[in-house]
Amino acid sequence: MQRFKDELDTMKFICTDFWSAVYKKTN
């Protein structure tokens, strides 16, 4: 189960990074 949690954290990190970039681009 630990592996799944790590992947979830990674996805969250990437998504946050992605949305930050999108947000900066639109403003």
OpenMM code with the backbone's topology and positions (N, CA, C; nanometers):
from openmm import Vec3, app, unit

residues = "MET GLN ARG PHE LYS ASP GLU LEU ASP THR MET LYS PHE ILE CYS THR ASP PHE TRP SER ALA VAL TYR LYS LYS THR ASN".split()
positions = [
    Vec3(0.0838, -0.1208, 0.0000),
    Vec3(0.0000, 0.0000, 0.0000),
    Vec3(0.0873, 0.1259, 0.0000),
    Vec3(0.2069, 0.1133, 0.0565),
    Vec3(0.2962, 0.2292, 0.0645),
    Vec3(0.3296, 0.2823, -0.0747),
    Vec3(0.3497, 0.1911, -0.1695),
    Vec3(0.3841, 0.2316, -0.3057),
    Vec3(0.2729, 0.3167, -0.3654),
    Vec3(0.1494, 0.2782, -0.3385),
    Vec3(0.0350, 0.3529, -0.3909),
    Vec3(0.0323, 0.4939, -0.3333),
    Vec3(0.0607, 0.5039, -0.2039),
    Vec3(0.0608, 0.6353, -0.1391),
    Vec3(0.1697, 0.7241, -0.1988),
    Vec3(0.2860, 0.6654, -0.2253),
    Vec3(0.3953, 0.7422, -0.2851),
    Vec3(0.3545, 0.7948, -0.4220),
    Vec3(0.2885, 0.7099, -0.4998),
    Vec3(0.2456, 0.7522, -0.6330),
    Vec3(0.1420, 0.8627, -0.6227),
    Vec3(0.0541, 0.8527, -0.5233),
    Vec3(-0.0489, 0.9540, -0.5034),
    Vec3(0.0165, 1.0879, -0.4686),
    Vec3(0.1156, 1.0836, -0.3800),
    Vec3(0.1875, 1.2062, -0.3430),
    Vec3(0.2559, 1.2667, -0.4645),
    Vec3(0.3143, 1.1804, -0.5468),
    Vec3(0.3825, 1.2289, -0.6672),
    Vec3(0.2830, 1.2952, -0.7601),
    Vec3(0.1681, 1.2319, -0.7797),
    Vec3(0.0654, 1.2880, -0.8671),
    Vec3(0.0184, 1.4227, -0.8140),
    Vec3(-0.0014, 1.4298, -0.6829),
    Vec3(-0.0459, 1.5552, -0.6217),
    Vec3(0.0567, 1.6652, -0.6465),
    Vec3(0.1834, 1.6298, -0.6289),
    Vec3(0.2917, 1.7258, -0.6485),
    Vec3(0.2957, 1.7736, -0.7930),
    Vec3(0.2854, 1.6792, -0.8873),
    Vec3(0.2898, 1.7145, -1.0297),
    Vec3(0.1687, 1.7998, -1.0658),
    Vec3(0.0515, 1.7626, -1.0158),
    Vec3(-0.0704, 1.8385, -1.0470),
    Vec3(-0.0603, 1.9808, -0.9926),
    Vec3(-0.0101, 1.9955, -0.8714),
    Vec3(0.0061, 2.1283, -0.8123),
    Vec3(0.1012, 2.2110, -0.8971),
    Vec3(0.2117, 2.1476, -0.9369),
    Vec3(0.3109, 2.2135, -1.0215),
    Vec3(0.2472, 2.2568, -1.1526),
    Vec3(0.1689, 2.1669, -1.2111),
    Vec3(0.1038, 2.1923, -1.3392),
    Vec3(0.0052, 2.3077, -1.3284),
    Vec3(-0.0796, 2.3049, -1.2266),
    Vec3(-0.1797, 2.4106, -1.2125),
    Vec3(-0.1171, 2.5452, -1.1783),
    Vec3(-0.0045, 2.5420, -1.1071),
    Vec3(0.0660, 2.6677, -1.0786),
    Vec3(0.1133, 2.7297, -1.2091),
    Vec3(0.1665, 2.6460, -1.2985),
    Vec3(0.2147, 2.6950, -1.4278),
    Vec3(0.0986, 2.7487, -1.5108),
    Vec3(-0.0123, 2.6779, -1.5125),
    Vec3(-0.1297, 2.7211, -1.5890),
    Vec3(-0.1822, 2.8530, -1.5326),
    Vec3(-0.1893, 2.8610, -1.4006),
    Vec3(-0.2397, 2.9812, -1.3357),
    Vec3(-0.1529, 3.1023, -1.3684),
    Vec3(-0.0217, 3.0837, -1.3644),
    Vec3(0.0702, 3.1936, -1.3965),
    Vec3(0.0547, 3.2360, -1.5411),
    Vec3(0.0301, 3.1394, -1.6289),
    Vec3(0.0196, 3.1691, -1.7713),
    Vec3(-0.1054, 3.2511, -1.8012),
    Vec3(-0.2146, 3.2225, -1.7299),
    Vec3(-0.3403, 3.2912, -1.7580),
    Vec3(-0.3443, 3.4306, -1.6967),
    Vec3(-0.2556, 3.4590, -1.6030),
    Vec3(-0.2565, 3.5907, -1.5394),
    Vec3(-0.1476, 3.6814, -1.5922),
] * unit.nanometer
topology = app.Topology()
chain = topology.addChain("A")
for resn in residues:
    res = topology.addResidue(resn, chain)
    for name in ("N", "CA", "C"):
        topology.addAtom(name, app.Element.getBySymbol(name[0]), res)
